[in-house]
């Protein structure tokens, strides 16, 4: 799940994460962040979503393995040198839709959408 934000401040990050996760907060148990200032409202987020929040140690990117993996996958659509200010929501949603409909070996060649629907009984992401 990805939502573009206007700037990298705590309120914008908190609002985006809340928007994305509030509808499925029943399944959100933990969130792990890197040490950016945009996550300084983690306590408010934890309270809103009724979950625990954790921070990776500095320079320990393996503690956020899934985040790093998905960041790499997003870079297929938005290369590192690309100016992200020009990316619109439609482009972001198209990229995440393609990512979430891509079969994964670690999921028995099912897509993330399929696994989420099976585990939760919800087709929240399916139109």
C-alpha positions as CSV (number, residue, x, y, z in Angstrom):
1,X,0.0,0.0,0.0
2,X,1.4,3.3,-1.0
3,X,0.0,6.8,-0.9
4,X,2.0,9.8,-2.1
5,X,2.4,12.7,0.3
6,X,3.0,16.4,-0.3
7,X,6.0,16.6,2.0
8,X,8.0,14.4,4.3
9,X,6.8,15.7,7.7
10,X,5.3,13.8,10.6
11,X,1.7,14.9,10.0
12,X,1.7,14.0,6.3
13,X,3.2,10.6,7.0
14,X,0.8,9.9,9.9
15,X,-2.2,11.0,7.9
16,X,-1.3,8.8,4.9
17,X,-0.6,5.7,7.1
18,X,-3.8,6.2,9.0
19,X,-5.8,6.6,5.7
20,X,-4.3,3.4,4.4
21,X,-4.4,1.2,7.5
22,X,-7.5,2.4,9.4
23,X,-10.0,0.3,7.3
24,X,-7.9,-2.8,8.1
25,X,-6.6,-1.9,11.5
26,X,-8.1,-5.1,13.0
27,X,-5.2,-7.0,11.2
28,X,-2.5,-4.4,11.9
29,X,-0.5,-5.7,14.9
30,X,2.9,-4.0,14.5
31,X,4.5,-1.3,12.4
32,X,8.3,-1.0,12.0
33,X,9.8,2.3,10.9
34,X,13.2,3.6,10.0
35,X,14.5,6.5,12.0
36,X,13.3,9.4,9.8
37,X,11.7,12.4,11.5
38,X,8.5,11.7,9.5
39,X,7.7,8.9,11.9
40,X,8.0,11.0,15.1
41,X,4.2,10.8,15.6
42,X,4.5,7.0,16.0
43,X,2.7,7.1,19.4
44,X,-0.3,8.8,18.0
45,X,-0.4,6.3,15.1
46,X,-0.1,3.3,17.5
47,X,-3.0,4.6,19.5
48,X,-5.1,5.3,16.4
49,X,-4.5,1.8,15.0
50,X,-4.3,0.0,18.3
51,X,-0.9,-1.5,17.4
52,X,2.7,-1.5,18.6
53,X,5.4,0.5,16.8
54,X,9.1,-0.3,16.5
55,X,12.1,1.4,15.1
56,X,14.9,-0.3,13.2
57,X,18.4,0.5,14.5
58,X,20.3,3.0,12.5
59,X,22.1,1.4,9.5
60,X,20.3,-2.0,10.2
61,X,18.2,-2.0,7.0
62,X,17.7,-5.8,7.4
63,X,15.4,-5.1,10.3
64,X,13.0,-3.6,7.8
65,X,13.5,-6.3,5.2
66,X,10.0,-6.2,3.8
67,X,10.1,-2.4,3.5
68,X,13.4,-2.5,1.7
69,X,12.2,-5.2,-0.7
70,X,9.1,-3.1,-1.5
71,X,11.1,0.1,-1.9
72,X,13.3,-1.8,-4.4
73,X,10.2,-3.0,-6.3
74,X,8.8,0.5,-6.4
75,X,12.1,1.7,-7.9
76,X,11.2,-0.4,-11.0
77,X,8.4,2.1,-11.6
78,X,10.0,5.2,-10.1
79,X,13.9,5.2,-10.5
80,X,16.0,6.7,-7.8
81,X,17.0,9.7,-10.0
82,X,13.3,10.5,-10.8
83,X,11.8,13.6,-9.3
84,X,8.9,12.3,-7.3
85,X,7.2,15.6,-7.0
86,X,5.9,15.1,-10.5
87,X,4.3,11.6,-9.8
88,X,0.6,11.7,-9.5
89,X,-1.7,9.4,-7.4
90,X,-2.9,7.6,-10.6
91,X,0.7,6.5,-11.4
92,X,1.3,5.4,-7.8
93,X,-1.9,3.4,-7.7
94,X,-1.1,1.7,-11.0
95,X,2.4,0.7,-9.8
96,X,1.1,-0.7,-6.5
97,X,-1.7,-2.5,-8.3
98,X,0.8,-4.1,-10.6
99,X,3.0,-5.0,-7.6
100,X,0.2,-6.5,-5.6
101,X,-1.1,-8.6,-8.6
102,X,2.4,-10.1,-9.3
103,X,2.6,-13.7,-8.2
104,X,5.3,-14.3,-5.5
105,X,7.3,-17.4,-5.0
106,X,7.3,-16.9,-1.2
107,X,3.4,-16.9,-1.4
108,X,3.2,-20.2,-3.3
109,X,2.9,-18.2,-6.6
110,X,-0.2,-16.4,-5.3
111,X,-0.5,-12.7,-5.4
112,X,-0.4,-10.5,-2.3
113,X,-4.1,-9.6,-3.1
114,X,-5.1,-13.2,-3.2
115,X,-3.3,-14.0,0.1
116,X,-4.8,-11.0,1.9
117,X,-8.3,-12.0,0.7
118,X,-7.8,-15.6,1.9
119,X,-6.4,-14.7,5.3
120,X,-9.0,-12.0,6.1
121,X,-12.0,-13.0,4.1
122,X,-12.0,-9.5,2.6
123,X,-11.5,-8.3,-0.9
124,X,-10.8,-4.8,0.4
125,X,-8.3,-4.1,-2.4
126,X,-10.2,-5.8,-5.2
127,X,-12.6,-3.6,-7.1
